[in-house]
Amino acid sequence: MKSNTKNLPKCQDCLIRSSSLFGELETEQLDKARSLRSAQQTYEAGEYLYHEGDVSEKAFTLYSGWVTLFKNLKNGDRQILRFALPGDFLCYKVGKHKVIDHSAIAASDVTLCTFPIDRFKQTIAELPDLAFAISSVTETTTQRCHSALTSIASHPAETKVAFLLLSLYVREMSLSKGAECVPFPITQEDVGDALGLTSIHVNRVFQSLRAQGLIECKNRCLWVSNKKALAKVAKISLPELESLMVGI
């Protein structure tokens, strides 16, 4: 991990501001909010940001790259909770219980804006809109998780995989406007650990979706040729999914 504390980019010019915590704040409030940031930190793919059981002292906004949030189960398996993308707010804990209940590892090289949590507590009293912004971001993340759980609970594997791929694709496309494909640094094993499927089963579904001409995934890049058709496989309307995944 490398840390930079000098010449940090301005929040007003941030390319991911609209999808991040500070997207909820008015321009005149940004200078005060920006003072909360202590550094930008970079991690290489495979490095841990934090571990389950750590005490939360910092929160992060993911500036670039993907992060995998997961729990290790008692039987030795891994349950991926979600994949964090640019704009996501991570590791913010309030109240008496500051112990983190999951681990986070960089799925690709990542850059994060770092905020000491004590600064948040001091600033919220002066900037109530910050508390609202945190609440709004938390609610959006919760809605996304609920939608994902609904798709995973009782649907067949093809529906589960289609939903996950399309939701990640829609979110990344909102950040990578005009790109022919979006970054896709996770593996089929990761997809399986997120959906409760074996990597062999996931591979079969990928092959099926490719054969239908719906996706192409190679060189750590994902193409979706027909979002509406993939949404039909995922059993969700495309406008509903886009509203959920892009809105914050």
N, C-alpha and C positions, 0 to 999 in steps of 0.2 A: 504494500500500500504506500502511495506517495501522497503528500499533503501540500497544498499551495494556499498560502494565506495572504498573498500580495496580488494586487492588480486583478481582483476578482471581477468577472463580468457584471455589468449593471442589470438589475432585474427588469428595468424598463425595456432593455434590448434583448431579453432572453427569448430564444426561439420556442421554448416550451412553456412560456408563462401562461398562455391561455388554458393549458391542460394541467397546470400545477396549482399548488396551494395559493400562491400569490396572484393567480389569475382572478381570485375573488376580491382583491383589494383595489381601491381606486389609486390612480397614479400618484396623487399627493401623499398617499400612505406608504408608498413603496420604500422611500428612504429610511423611514423608521423600521419597517419590516426587514429591509436589507441589512440593517445593523445587527440583526439577530444571527446572521450567518458568520461563522468563524473561519471557514475554509472550504475549498473544493478538494475532495479526495478522489484519487483514482485507484482502482483495483484491477488486477489482471484476471482474466477468465480462470475460474477455479479457486480464487481467494475468497475467504469468508469475510463478510462484513461484520457479522456477530453470530454468536452461538446461543442456542436454547439454554436458559439458566443464567445468562449474563444479566447484569443490572443495567437498565436503560438510562444512559446519561446524555445521549445525543439522538436527535432525529435527523432524517435525511430526505432530501428531495432528489429523486433519480434524474440526473441531467442528461445522461446518454447511456445506452446499453440496456441489457436485460439482467434482472436479478431473480433467482429462484428462491422462494420462501417455502420451507418444508419442516416436517417433524420426523424424527426417527422413532419408529414404533418398537414396542417391546419384542416383537418377533423378528426384529432385524430389518424389516422392510422400511421403506421411506414413503411417506405420504406428502406429495407436493401440494401445498395449499393454494398457491397461485404464482403466476409469473408477473413480476413488476416491470413496467415499461416506463420510458421517460415521462416525467410529470408526476409519478406516484410518490406518495409521502409515506415514509417507512419509519418504524421503530419508535413512534411517539407513544409514551405511556404516562398516564396521569394517576393521581391517587396514591394510596399507600403501597400498592403492589406494583413495583417497578421491574420485577423479574420478567424477562422476555420468554414467551412460551413457544418460540420457534427459532429456527436458524435461517440465515440468509447467505447465499453464495452467489458470486458473480457468474452468470451464465455466459457472458461475453466480457470483454474489457468494458469497464463502466467508469463514469464520473458522477460524483454525488456532491450536492451542496450540503454542508454540515451545519447543524444548529444545536448548540447546547440547550437542553430542555429547560434548565433554570432560567435562561433568558426569555424563553417563551412565557413562563409563569409571570415574570416581572412585567413583560410588555403587554400581556392580555389586559391587565388593569388599565393601561393607558390607551390601548387600541382594541376596543371590544369587537371590532370587525374581524380581528384576527381569530378570535374564538369562534365566530360564525364561520369563517373560512375553514378552520380545522373541522368543525362539525359537518360542513357541506362536503368536504373531501372524504371524510369518514363515511358519510351516508352513501356517497356515490360508490365507494369501494364495497360497502356492504351490499348494495343493490346488485353490483356485478357478481359478487360471490353467491348471492341467493339465486340469481339467474343461472349461474353455472351449476349450482347444486341441483336445481330443478331439472336441468338437461341431463345430468349424470345419474340421477336417482333411479329412474325406471326405464330409460331408453336403451336401445341396442347400441353396440359399440360404434357402428357407423355414424349414428346420430351424435354420440358423445364426441367423437373425434372431429366431425364436421363442425360442431358448435365451437370447440376449442380453437381450431384452426381459423375459422372465420372471425371469431371475436378478436383474436390476436392480430389477424390481418387488417381488420377494420381500424383497430386502434393505431397500428403502425402506419397505415396509409394516411391517417389524419395528421401524422407528424412528418411523413415522407411524401409530401404532395408532389405528384408528377412522376413518382418512381414507378418503374415497370414491375418491380418486386419489392418485398420488404425483408429486412433482416430476420433470420430465423435460426438463432444460435442453439436451440435446444435439440435434443436427440429424440428418437422414437421411444427410447427407454424413459426419458423425462415425461413424454406424453402419457405413457403407460402409468407412471407413478402418480400423475395428476388425475388420471381417470379410473384407476383401479383395474387396469388391463395389463396383460403381459405384453412384452415388446414384440413377440411373435404375432399376437392378435392385432396390435397396432400396425405392424408392417403389412398385414393382409388388408386392413382397411385403407391404408395409404395406397396400396396397389389398386384397390377397387376404385378409389376416388380419382386416381390417375387414369385408369382405364375409361372412366366416364368423362374424362376431359375436364374435370372440375379444378384440379390442382396440379402444380408441379413444384417439387421441393428438391433443390440440389444446390451445392456450393453455399450452404448456409443461407439460402434465400428461398422465399415462398412466393409463388404466383397463384392467384385465384382468377381463373379466366371468366367465371360466371358467378358473381356473388349471389344473385337471386336463386340460381339453381342450387348452390351449396347451402343457402339458407333453408331451402325446402328440405334438403337432407337433414339439416340441423333442427328442423321442426320449429322454426321461429321466423317471424316476418323480418325482412331485411330492414325496413324503417325502424322497427322496435329495437333491433340489435344495434343499429348505427346510433340511435338516440342514446342508448344505454352506454355504449362503449366510448363514444366521442364526447358526450356531455360530461361536465364536471361541475 
